[in-house]
Amino acid sequence: MESQIFEMNSRVEETQRTIIEINTQKSRLQSEVSEVNRQLEDAEHVIGTLTKDKTSLTSTLEETRRSLEDETRYFLLSMADRRMKELAFQCDEDRKMQERRGQMDKLQCKVKTYKRQVEEAEEIAAINLSKYRKAQSEIEDAEERAESSESSLSKLRSKSRSSVSKGRSSVSSTRTIKSVSISRMSPSVSSSISYF
């Protein structure tokens, strides 16, 4: 009888250790979730900044394009009015147009660069969101395993008290108690508890 009590106490202690381990894993996962949330906020901030920059550059590019069109139109009208001054004027305007085209090319390159950075930031955000969902799922699983372990511990304690009571009343029959499986309590804990 004492050996049975000792065995049940050992199993109770083992279950308690398992609960402590699960709680430790839960704390670790919560820390990972906090880190993923921080990374998500950083990524969202980067996306917001890049989006604003993209909008500003797009507006600047459009204004430059309209300005170039206006000046080109003015250049063509001036060429018809004053042929003698055309060469000097044309050289000056050609230089300006080349500069503006160079600016447009640079702006377009910047827009493409920011667009690529936005896409990369969105990919990072998607990855971090996936990690967050995975960590959240693991926390929920850990909580379920903790609840299952606590339920098993409660049953073991109840059965332990029942066995002590039966021993004191000198009941001769022996009752077999089915194994309590706790193999799903933790990825690192896989064992079955059985006692008689």
C-alpha positions, 0 to 999 in steps of 0.5 A: 500500500505504501509503495502505491502511495509512493508511486502516486506521489512520484507521478504527482511530482512528475506532473507538477514538473511537467506543468512547470516546464509547460509554463516556462515554454508558455513564457518563452512563446509570449516573449517571442510573440512580443518580439514579432509584434515589435518587428511588425510595428517596425515593418509597418512604420517602414512601409508607411514612410516608404509609401509617403516618399513614393507619393511625394516622388510621384507628385514631383515627377508629374510636376516635372513632366508637366513643366517639361511639356509646357516649356517644350510647347513654348519653345516650339512657339518661340521658334516660329516667331523668332527664327534669328534667335532660335539657335541660342534659345534652342541651345539653352532650352535643350540644355534645360530639357536634358537636365530635366530628363536627367532629373526624371530618370533619377526620379524614376529610378528612385521610385522603382527603388522605393517600390522595391523596398516597399515590396520587400517590407511587405514580404517581411511583414507577411513573414512576421505575421506568419510567425506571430500566428504560429507563436499564438497557436503554440501558446494556445496549444501550451495552454491547452496542455497545461489545462490537461496536465492540471486536470490529470494532476487533480485526478491523481490526487483524488485517486491517491486519497481514495487509495489511502482511504481504502487501505485504512479500511482493509479492503482486500480487493485491488483496483486497477487504474487505467494509464493516464497519458500525458504524451501531448503535454509538451513536444519534449515530454512524451510519457504515460503514467500507469499505476495499480 
